[in-house]
């Protein structure tokens, strides 16, 4: 099917989970807090535990183990191959899947592609798909204002800046920010049985994300070292790298880089991070047109996520790509 444009982009709005239209840059007021955030201490503690251990400390331990193993065993094609393949697949899962497809509905996907992207995104250990999308939609609704879960500039009534703001937006927010209300932000996703199933089986995909490369490593070498290499380089160490590169989008890409588009927040384009983030480091482009399936609006801007979406379209697995027309892009530039 042909690519389509969406005029609603000019209004910078998105359909959210409660079936109403919300300006994605509208500032929060005190009456909104109970609506956009859950009031459950249990969910907050679960979020904090998951962020501390599953998203950060365990992958950090795996990365350190990889450095130690590299010192004793060296680094060969198996280590590099495991890391590259699993990094590519899982960064695609979180960027193309969790971000552009599930959060922004920038294209339509077959059921098979929906499961593949949901499973691969879950292997990044950033939380189940519905939770992830609720957090991201909350970010767009309150970008760099009170209510943004991971702004390097503000949190609550506090104003951040410099290294403290970067560190907060990079890691600390995961343990500190209130848990988003999925019934408010992702009502549309909660209505889809397939998405609910992917969400429910999150830990299955997460565990497979570290066990499958271990199994492949063993089958390639028929040696326990191969299994260890797969587990560390394709599993835990890979998690550390994927997560911290995606974290740079919420931290570095709201501080360092250029702003070719006039937006109401501090998003920046950062060419240096564009490849490891699968294109999301063209972050000012994304905030200017959040619904767009591609984020490279110049010929020299590399967007691996957009390239994969076009490949999926060619394979008949994706359709109705939403891409702003050139005249809209020109009009919005500063």
Secondary structure, DSSP 4 states (H G I P E B T S, - for coil): ---B--GGGGGTEEE-TTSSEEETTPPP-GGGHHHHB---HHHHHHHHHIIIIIIIIHHHHHHHHHHHHHHHH---HHHHHHHHHHHHHHHHIIIIIIIIIIIT--SEE-HHHHHHHHHHHHTT-S--HHHHHHHHHHHHHTTTSTT-TT-SSEETTEE--HHHHHHIIIIIHHHHSPPB-HHHH-HHHHT-HHHHHHHHTHHHHHHHHHHHHHHHHHHHHSSHHHHHHHHIIIIIHHHHHHHHHHHHHHTGGGTSSB--B--SS---B-GGGTTTTTTTTBHHHHHHSTT-S----STT---HHHHHHHHHHHTTSEE--B---HHHHHHHB-
